[in-house]
Amino acid sequence: MIYENAFSDDGSVKEGDLFKAKQESAFALFDIPKTKSDIYKRAETDKNGNDFNEDIKDNKLPKKHIKDRTEEKFVIGQVFNTFILCQSGNEFLMIDQHAAHERIIYESLLERKRKNQIEQQVLLIPMIIELSTKEMNDIKMSLEMLNSLGFDIEIFGHNSIAIRQVPLIMGHPCSGSVISELLDTIHDLGDNMKAMEEKALLQIACKTAIKAGDRLTKDEMVKLIDELYKTELYFTCPHGRPTILSMTRGELDKKFKRVL
């Protein structure tokens, strides 16, 4: 359960709560949690198709993280419109909202793709993209893979494609920038379909996730943290960065010289 009563009625953090001092000083307090050495590897495929997410999944989840799932979360607020602060048992947590949302979207995409249930948005006006001969050959080779991710792409003329449908991610259609990056990925990775698909999923998750600088409402923060802790690898984003930094009550007491 996630508590919300750290907020005033207008959604701001209540006066007298954790950060009355300068917010900038808080960042010096945190260290990345000590977990298995490979948890923060790059969680994307290389050109040989090695899936680093699989490396992590093959390891047993540390006991600390099993406990974290069941610990009650007390949401405090948001700083710099980028990090969500909350209390979990005896720990103070700072959560990267973009990294957290990436993890949520990525695992949702994987599950929906496995079940062939990726939702789509029909474009009122198809997106026509002109390509070079090399790009066109790359697209033809990867057309089935792209359409399996929720796109509806057709060959349109000699060196053009028509995109008629795009995947819906958390209720929002993929943007043109996602499609442009996917075309670059196809060009870079050549005929390695496994690596290409993994990279495409990572790009879709990254580009459609909440960004650093996005102001979130109280309800949005609560929902984000709740959904994050339902994911399999909630402690790292798909690229391998940590989603959560933590400090115990004892460590805070030492920082403030309350105890020796």
C-alpha positions in Angstrom: 0.0 0.0 0.0 1.2 3.6 -0.7 0.2 6.4 1.6 -0.7 9.8 0.4 -1.1 11.9 3.6 2.3 13.6 3.3 0.5 16.1 1.0 -1.6 19.2 1.6 -4.9 19.5 -0.1 -3.4 21.3 -3.1 -0.9 18.5 -3.8 2.2 20.2 -2.3 4.4 18.7 0.4 3.2 19.7 3.9 5.3 22.4 5.7 7.6 20.9 8.2 8.2 17.7 6.4 11.5 16.3 5.2 13.0 19.0 3.0 12.9 22.5 4.6 16.6 22.9 3.8 18.0 23.4 0.4 17.0 20.5 -1.8 20.4 20.3 -3.6 22.1 19.1 -0.4 20.0 16.0 -0.3 21.7 14.3 -3.3 25.0 14.0 -1.4 23.4 11.7 1.0 22.7 8.8 -1.4 24.7 5.9 -2.6 23.5 3.3 -5.1 22.2 0.3 -3.2 24.6 -2.7 -3.0 23.1 -5.5 -5.0 24.5 -8.2 -7.3 27.3 -6.9 -9.4 25.5 -7.4 -12.7 22.2 -5.7 -11.8 23.3 -2.4 -13.3 24.8 -3.8 -16.6 23.6 -2.3 -19.8 20.2 -4.0 -20.1 20.1 -3.9 -23.9 21.3 -6.2 -26.6 24.6 -5.8 -28.3 25.1 -6.5 -32.0 25.6 -10.2 -31.3 22.1 -10.3 -29.8 23.1 -10.8 -26.1 20.2 -9.9 -23.9 21.6 -8.5 -20.7 18.1 -8.4 -19.2 18.1 -12.2 -19.4 21.4 -12.2 -17.5 19.7 -10.5 -14.6 16.5 -12.6 -14.7 18.6 -15.8 -14.5 19.8 -14.7 -11.0 17.7 -15.2 -7.9 16.1 -12.0 -6.7 18.0 -10.7 -3.5 16.1 -11.1 -0.3 16.2 -7.4 0.3 14.2 -6.8 -2.9 11.6 -9.5 -2.0 11.0 -7.6 1.2 10.8 -4.3 -0.6 7.8 -5.5 -2.6 5.7 -6.0 0.5 6.9 -2.9 2.5 4.4 -0.1 2.8 5.3 3.0 0.8 4.7 6.5 2.3 4.9 9.1 -0.6 6.4 12.4 0.5 6.6 14.4 -2.8 8.5 15.3 -5.9 11.8 17.3 -6.2 13.0 19.0 -9.4 10.0 17.5 -11.1 12.3 14.4 -11.6 12.6 12.4 -8.4 9.8 11.0 -6.2 10.6 10.8 -2.5 9.0 8.3 -0.2 9.5 6.3 3.0 9.5 2.5 3.0 9.8 0.9 6.4 13.2 2.0 7.8 14.4 3.4 4.5 14.2 6.8 2.7 13.8 6.3 -1.0 14.4 8.6 -4.0 12.9 7.2 -7.2 13.8 8.3 -10.7 10.4 8.8 -12.4 11.7 8.4 -16.0 13.6 5.2 -15.2 10.7 3.8 -13.2 8.2 4.4 -16.0 10.6 2.9 -18.5 10.7 -0.3 -16.5 6.9 -0.4 -16.3 6.4 0.2 -20.0 9.2 -2.3 -21.0 7.8 -5.2 -19.0 4.3 -4.4 -20.2 5.4 -4.4 -23.8 7.2 -7.7 -23.4 4.1 -9.3 -21.8 1.7 -7.9 -24.4 4.0 -9.0 -27.3 4.2 -12.5 -25.9 0.4 -12.7 -25.8 0.1 -10.8 -29.1 -2.0 -8.2 -27.4 -0.3 -4.9 -28.3 -3.0 -2.2 -28.7 -2.9 -0.1 -31.9 -4.0 3.4 -32.9 -5.2 3.9 -36.5 -3.7 7.0 -38.1 -6.4 9.2 -39.8 -3.7 10.1 -42.3 -1.1 7.5 -43.0 2.5 8.6 -42.4 4.4 8.4 -45.6 8.2 8.1 -45.3 10.7 8.2 -48.2 13.7 6.0 -47.8 17.0 5.4 -49.5 17.5 2.1 -51.4 19.5 0.7 -48.4 16.9 1.8 -45.9 14.2 0.3 -48.0 16.0 -3.0 -48.1 16.4 -2.9 -44.3 12.7 -2.2 -43.8 11.6 -5.0 -46.1 13.8 -7.4 -44.1 12.4 -6.3 -40.7 8.8 -5.6 -41.7 7.4 -8.6 -39.9 9.3 -7.8 -36.7 8.1 -4.1 -36.7 4.5 -5.1 -37.4 4.6 -7.6 -34.5 5.4 -4.6 -32.2 2.1 -2.9 -33.0 2.9 -1.1 -36.2 1.1 -1.5 -39.5 3.7 -0.7 -42.1 3.2 -1.3 -45.9 5.5 -0.8 -48.8 4.2 2.3 -50.7 5.8 2.8 -54.1 9.4 2.3 -55.0 11.3 3.8 -52.0 8.5 4.7 -49.6 6.6 3.2 -46.7 3.1 4.0 -45.4 2.6 3.7 -41.6 -1.2 3.2 -41.1 -1.2 2.1 -37.4 1.2 2.6 -34.4 1.3 0.9 -31.0 -0.6 2.4 -28.1 1.6 2.7 -25.1 -0.2 3.3 -21.8 -3.0 4.8 -23.9 -0.8 7.1 -26.0 0.2 6.5 -29.6 3.9 6.2 -30.5 5.3 9.5 -31.9 7.2 10.2 -35.1 10.5 10.5 -33.2 10.1 6.8 -32.1 9.7 5.7 -35.7 12.7 7.7 -36.8 14.9 6.1 -34.2 13.6 2.7 -35.1 14.6 3.2 -38.7 18.1 4.2 -37.5 18.3 1.1 -35.4 17.3 -1.2 -38.3 20.1 0.4 -40.4 22.7 0.0 -37.6 21.9 -3.6 -36.6 21.5 -5.1 -40.1 20.0 -8.6 -40.1 20.3 -9.3 -36.4 16.5 -9.6 -35.7 16.8 -10.5 -32.0 19.0 -7.5 -31.3 16.8 -5.3 -33.4 13.6 -6.3 -31.6 15.2 -5.8 -28.2 16.5 -2.4 -29.2 13.2 -1.4 -30.6 11.4 -2.3 -27.3 13.9 -0.3 -25.4 13.5 2.7 -27.6 9.7 2.6 -27.5 9.8 2.4 -23.6 12.3 5.2 -23.4 10.6 7.6 -25.8 7.1 7.1 -24.4 8.0 7.2 -20.7 7.5 10.1 -18.3 10.4 12.5 -18.7 12.6 14.2 -16.2 11.1 17.6 -15.6 7.5 16.4 -15.9 5.4 17.6 -12.9 3.3 14.8 -11.5 0.2 15.0 -9.4 -0.2 13.2 -6.1 -2.3 10.4 -7.7 0.2 10.0 -10.6 3.1 9.6 -8.2 1.2 7.0 -6.1 0.2 5.1 -9.2 3.7 5.1 -10.7 5.3 3.7 -7.5 2.6 1.1 -7.1 3.1 -0.1 -10.7 6.9 -0.1 -10.4 6.8 -2.5 -7.5 4.7 -4.9 -9.5 7.4 -5.3 -12.2 9.8 -8.2 -12.1 13.0 -6.1 -12.0 11.7 -2.9 -10.4 15.2 -1.9 -9.0 16.7 -1.1 -12.5 15.5 0.5 -15.7 15.7 -1.6 -19.0 19.1 0.2 -19.8 20.6 -0.9 -16.5 20.4 2.3 -14.5 19.0 2.2 -11.0 15.4 3.3 -10.5 15.7 3.7 -6.7 18.4 5.1 -4.4 18.0 4.5 -0.7 19.3 5.4 2.7 18.3 3.9 6.0 17.2 5.8 9.1 20.5 4.9 10.8 22.5 6.3 7.9 20.5 9.5 8.0 21.1 9.8 11.8 24.8 9.5 11.2 24.8 12.1 8.4 23.1 14.6 10.7 25.5 13.7 13.6 22.6 12.5 15.7 24.5 9.3 16.5 28.2 8.5 16.4 
